[in-house]
Every structure is written in C-alpha cells, then in structure tokens.
C-alpha cells in the first residue's frame, strides 16, 4: 500500500523511524493532490510553501531525536470553515473571500501543536447548510466513487480528500450530520463528538466567539484508530474553561464484543423513507455483527417519542443556525413563520418558525431536549450502542439547481425531499450525543455506505472502539478505483 493511503498513525511512525522524511511524505501527498484533486475539487485552497517549510523544520527535529507530538510530520487538510491564519474562512460566501483570521481556531492550533503539517483546506457548501458540496467561491466537489455524485456535506471536501488519499486525517464539523453524512457517502470514518467536547470558536462565522448550539467539531479518517487519535488531540476544554477544567473521557465499559448490547433501528414508519438497497446492506452488516457475538436487539428503544424528538431537533437546529443570519435575512423568515403559525407544514415554514422562536419558546424546546437527554442516558445504561443509518440513501447524483428545500432524491423509485434525511442526523445531534460512522460495505449498486454508531453522553470512546471492531472483523475503508 502506498504510504499516502496508510493511517496517520502509521505515517507518523514511519517518520519517527526515519523510514521516510516529513518532506518526502509531503511531496508524495502533494503529487497525489496535483494529479487527483482537479477531477474532485476537494482541496480548494493551499499554503504549500508554508507546509514545505514546516516539513523541513519537522525533519530537523526528527534528526535531533525530538518530536512535536503524535502527528509529527503528517500532512493533512482541514475543513474550510476552520480559521487558519493565512487562509480564507468563507463558508462559501463571496463577500468573505478576502477576510483572513488573526488567529487560528483552537482546534487548528491543537493539530499543529501535535505536529501536523496542514497544507490545505477542503470544500463545503454555502453556510455549511447542505448535503452537497458546492458554492460560488470554490465551485463543486465530486465523490471519488463516482464524480457525477455528491460526496455529501457539509464536510464533503474532507471526505472526498480522505477517500482519494489526499490527506490521512481531517478536521470536520457537524450540526446536521456534516461529518457523518459525507463519511457515509464516501466510505470513510467520521466521529461527531459529544456536544462541547471540542472547542468551536474560530469556526464558521468570521470573528465570532460564540459556541453554536448543537454544532461540534470532530475528526474524520480512513481508519478507525485515527478517529481516536484525532479526538485525543482535539478534545478538551477551550479558552476560558481551560483555566481550570480538565477532561478525562472514560474508556469503553466493555472490551469483549460478545458482551456488547446493541440496539438496532434501521427504519422508521414516520419522518423519512429508507432506500431498500441501503437498508439491506446495513441489515447484512448487523447480521454479521450478531454472528460475531454482539447481542443485537431490534426492538430496544429509549423511552422517547422519536417523531416528536425529531421535530424538537429541527426547531432547535434552525434556531441555532438562524442566530448567524443578517438582520435582513432574519426579517425575511417572518412571513414563512406566519405560515407555520397558520398550520402550514412545509420545510420552509418549519425552518422559519425555528429561526424566529422567542427565547421563551426556545426554552420550552430546550426543556424538552433536556428531559429526552436523561431518558437517552438511562437507555445507554442498559444498551452500549444504538446502530442506525446515517442517511436515507447512499450517495446520489449531484443536483445543484434551486434551493435545498425544493430538491428531492429518489428513494425506492419515488421522490422525497432531501431535508427529510435530517431525521437520522438528529438522532444523536438533537440530544448532544456522540455518533460514529464506520464503513459498512456497499449497496447492490456498488456505492459505499456507513453504519451510524450512537453512544451515551461522553461515551465517545465506546463508539470509536465499536468502529475499530467493525473494521477489524468486517473490513473498513476501500480505496476507490483509480485512487490506489
């Protein structure tokens, strides 16, 4: 296997053993970038000379017997929304193209302090608000498995870059499956941490110090073990909290797979239609896990009204993202919110109702969320993981016309709104729970798919450990044809 396709940990080990220098490794990754990225448009901005200088400095440290940390000399990319001095953080907005941050986001500094050689940024949709990746600043990103198809979003460029071997590790973000969905579509791993685990300031809205409700930052990788490596580097109290707080994430409660109790929910009879090809492949994966000794339970459910919980998530999600609207954009939502109040139930009216919630109304939804969080925690005292889809289908052909609210995808021969898929996104997001996506084979049409592994509050290591088990026993990342 080419070293560019190996894990971040293996690359770091090869540099430490002086089997390859950081400069040589960067050159090999950049050769792939030059050759493969034009067809994908996954990496959309670079600071290559800065990366070369840093790689040279890393080699000097290696030669003297030192190390900057667990990612010493490893080339990588980050999602465009993360502040990285010298690069734009536009989130796809043309009017932000000339803005440059005066400091790195804390997560970027943590990666650099761990020794990473960041050479570029990866593409995303406008405002990170789509499951496709295109914008007027950088254009459209394609899926390495089929360049006519979307790589997902909003960390779509990140997943495409990982699948194509342009980076070993990525720093994504997720408020509505933006790590998990592209990992699923591109056949890589992704971890959405427990809310608050990774500092969010320096992400998205330029200059904002606000921690956006529900939103998280987290690692994406080709190998499950790199999720743990990335989380160890990124997680921990940030800024003012770092003065006193410390993080001690618990280890997995169980190490023997035959003792793991897995609740399974592959379909629901409300909210979202599920593609049968995807469901069938996920069911095969769950059956294989059962044959390996995992205690599988298709009937287990938390004491939560899941349809109501999804509605609650949508209201809180749109309220959170609406806080970043301009005054004019906020005002434009009021007529649609009035339609919601009048009983109309389309996506636009729901979103507008969330954006324009009063603080009292938001408080009622938040109280409902907090009650559900306690019920989920009781559920995860009894069950170790919940296994469910990440989306309603595998990747689909790009459709970049019109507004997201109007677009549809084909599910079992019928058209369904793309926004319906947010049900599976909200399964963990809505109650701040961690969710890990692990590759779970291919649909009958040959498209990669991922299984979402939801675990209890701050039990992030359990989801990652389960993903490692799946990778070890069932296989994980597969290199797309032409990217070997």
C-alpha positions, 0 to 999 in steps of 0.5 A, spaced: 500 500 500 502 506 498 504 510 504 499 516 502 493 511 503 496 508 510 493 511 517 496 517 520 498 513 525 502 509 521 505 515 517 507 518 523 511 512 525 514 511 519 517 518 520 519 517 527 523 511 524 526 515 519 523 510 514 521 516 510 522 524 511 516 529 513 518 532 506 518 526 502 511 524 505 509 531 503 511 531 496 508 524 495 501 527 498 502 533 494 503 529 487 497 525 489 493 532 490 496 535 483 494 529 479 487 527 483 484 533 486 482 537 479 477 531 477 474 532 485 475 539 487 476 537 494 482 541 496 480 548 494 485 552 497 493 551 499 499 554 503 504 549 500 510 553 501 508 554 508 507 546 509 514 545 505 517 549 510 514 546 516 516 539 513 523 541 513 523 544 520 519 537 522 525 533 519 530 537 523 527 535 529 526 528 527 534 528 526 535 531 533 531 525 536 525 530 538 518 530 536 512 535 536 507 530 538 503 524 535 502 527 528 509 529 527 510 530 520 503 528 517 500 532 512 493 533 512 487 538 510 482 541 514 475 543 513 474 550 510 470 553 515 476 552 520 480 559 521 487 558 519 491 564 519 493 565 512 487 562 509 480 564 507 474 562 512 468 563 507 463 558 508 462 559 501 460 566 501 463 571 496 463 577 500 468 573 505 473 571 500 478 576 502 477 576 510 483 572 513 483 570 521 488 573 526 488 567 529 487 560 528 481 556 531 483 552 537 482 546 534 487 548 528 492 550 533 491 543 537 493 539 530 499 543 529 501 543 536 501 535 535 505 536 529 501 536 523 503 539 517 496 542 514 497 544 507 490 545 505 483 546 506 477 542 503 470 544 500 463 545 503 457 548 501 454 555 502 453 556 510 455 549 511 447 548 510 447 542 505 448 535 503 452 537 497 458 540 496 458 546 492 458 554 492 460 560 488 467 561 491 470 554 490 465 551 485 463 543 486 466 537 489 465 530 486 465 523 490 471 519 488 466 513 487 463 516 482 464 524 480 457 525 477 455 524 485 455 528 491 460 526 496 455 529 501 456 535 506 457 539 509 464 536 510 464 533 503 471 536 501 474 532 507 471 526 505 472 526 498 480 528 500 480 522 505 477 517 500 482 519 494 488 519 499 489 526 499 490 527 506 490 521 512 486 525 517 481 531 517 478 536 521 470 536 520 464 539 523 457 537 524 450 540 526 446 536 521 450 530 520 456 534 516 461 529 518 457 523 518 453 524 512 459 525 507 463 519 511 457 515 509 457 517 502 464 516 501 466 510 505 470 513 510 470 514 518 467 520 521 466 521 529 461 527 531 463 528 538 459 529 544 456 536 544 462 541 547 467 536 547 471 540 542 472 547 542 468 551 536 470 558 536 474 560 530 469 556 526 464 558 521 462 565 522 468 570 521 470 573 528 465 570 532 466 567 539 460 564 540 459 556 541 453 554 536 448 550 539 448 543 537 454 544 532 461 540 534 467 539 531 470 532 530 475 528 526 474 524 520 479 518 517 480 512 513 481 508 519 478 507 525 484 508 530 485 515 527 478 517 529 481 516 536 487 519 535 484 525 532 479 526 538 485 525 543 488 531 540 482 535 539 478 534 545 478 538 551 476 544 554 477 551 550 479 558 552 476 560 558 474 553 561 481 551 560 483 555 566 481 550 570 477 544 567 480 538 565 477 532 561 478 525 562 473 521 557 472 514 560 474 508 556 469 503 553 465 499 559 466 493 555 472 490 551 469 483 549 464 484 543 460 478 545 458 482 551 456 488 547 448 490 547 446 493 541 440 496 539 438 496 532 433 501 528 434 501 521 427 504 519 422 508 521 414 508 519 414 516 520 419 522 518 423 519 512 423 513 507 429 508 507 432 506 500 431 498 500 438 497 497 441 501 503 437 498 508 439 491 506 446 492 506 446 495 513 441 489 515 447 484 512 452 488 516 448 487 523 447 480 521 454 479 521 455 483 527 450 478 531 454 472 528 460 475 531 457 475 538 454 482 539 447 481 542 443 485 537 436 487 539 431 490 534 426 492 538 430 496 544 428 503 544 429 509 549 423 511 552 422 517 547 417 519 542 422 519 536 417 523 531 416 528 536 424 528 538 425 529 531 421 535 530 424 538 537 431 537 533 429 541 527 426 547 531 432 547 535 437 546 529 434 552 525 434 556 531 441 555 532 443 556 525 438 562 524 442 566 530 448 567 524 443 570 519 443 578 517 438 582 520 435 582 513 435 575 512 432 574 519 426 579 517 425 575 511 423 568 515 417 572 518 412 571 513 414 563 512 413 563 520 406 566 519 405 560 515 407 555 520 403 559 525 397 558 520 398 550 520 402 550 514 407 544 514 412 545 509 420 545 510 420 552 509 415 554 514 418 549 519 425 552 518 422 559 519 418 558 525 425 555 528 429 561 526 424 566 529 422 562 536 422 567 542 427 565 547 421 563 551 419 558 546 426 556 545 426 554 552 420 550 552 424 546 546 430 546 550 426 543 556 424 538 552 431 536 549 433 536 556 428 531 559 429 526 552 437 527 554 436 523 561 431 518 558 437 517 552 442 516 558 438 511 562 437 507 555 445 507 554 445 504 561 442 498 559 444 498 551 452 500 549 450 502 542 444 504 538 446 502 530 442 506 525 443 509 518 446 515 517 442 517 511 436 515 507 440 513 501 447 512 499 450 517 495 446 520 489 447 524 483 449 531 484 443 536 483 445 543 484 439 547 481 434 551 486 434 551 493 435 545 498 428 545 500 425 544 493 430 538 491 428 531 492 432 524 491 429 518 489 428 513 494 425 506 492 423 509 485 419 515 488 421 522 490 422 525 497 425 531 499 432 531 501 431 535 508 427 529 510 434 525 511 435 530 517 431 525 521 437 520 522 442 526 523 438 528 529 438 522 532 444 523 536 445 531 534 438 533 537 440 530 544 448 532 544 450 525 543 456 522 540 455 518 533 460 514 529 460 512 522 464 506 520 464 503 513 459 498 512 460 495 505 456 497 499 449 497 496 447 492 490 449 498 486 456 498 488 456 505 492 459 505 499 455 506 505 456 507 513 453 504 519 451 510 524 454 508 531 450 512 537 453 512 544 451 515 551 453 522 553 461 522 553 461 515 551 465 517 545 470 512 546 465 506 546 463 508 539 470 509 536 472 502 539 465 499 536 468 502 529 475 499 530 471 492 531 467 493 525 473 494 521 477 489 524 472 483 523 468 486 517 473 490 513 473 498 513 475 503 508 476 501 500 480 505 496 476 507 490 478 505 483 483 509 480 485 512 487 490 506 489 
